[in-house]
Amino acid sequence: MHASKAASDAAAEANEQMKLDSIAQTRPYVYAEIVPSLGGTDAYDLRVTNVGRTAARNLYIQFNNWPKKIDDVAEHVKILFETERTLPPGCSIRTYWRLEGNFLDGTTEAGMPKEGKIELFYGSDDPAAPQYKEQYEILMSRSGLLPVAEDGPEPNNLHGKERKFYLLGQAIVRSIGNLSR
């Protein structure tokens, strides 16, 4: 009788461990990162990606260091963060995070700050799975130099069809360089 109870307990424990392993293997895994922008060398994008095997349900995002003045870029990031959504496996959301340069209003930066903490909250299709919370630090000023796809020199000495062909080649090279970004 004692051996039968021990075997039954061991089987129940093994079943529970298999259930937990299954949840861990099939759950969504969502992360956030700041990457060089597809828009050019003076811009940065936020990319939120689900590398898990199931959809991230009820995904919402928080940030702890909003700028004092909310400009157009920050306003759109805020709307993104306030909109709960589903992120399928293998998919990502990408938006401008920060722009730098000399703008018409005299400012030199727009959007979100260089440092802060992003928190992601989401669930999955499995009602037995927990709600997930991930935290990622934004440390742009302490992340080294970020590589970007080459733009190439400006074709100032080319005109007409030659210039168009050069610009087309430049766009193709830039697009190839951005494939994995």
ABEGO torsion letter per residue (X at the ends): XAAAAAAAAAAAAAAAAAAAAAAAAABBBBBBBBBBBAAEAABBBBBBBBABABBBBGBBBBBABBBABBBAAAAAAAAAAABBBBBBBGBBBBBBABBBEBBAAGBABBEBBABEBBBBBBBBABAABBBBBBBBBBBAAAAEBBBBBBAEBBBAABBEAAAAAAAAAAAAAAAAAAAAX
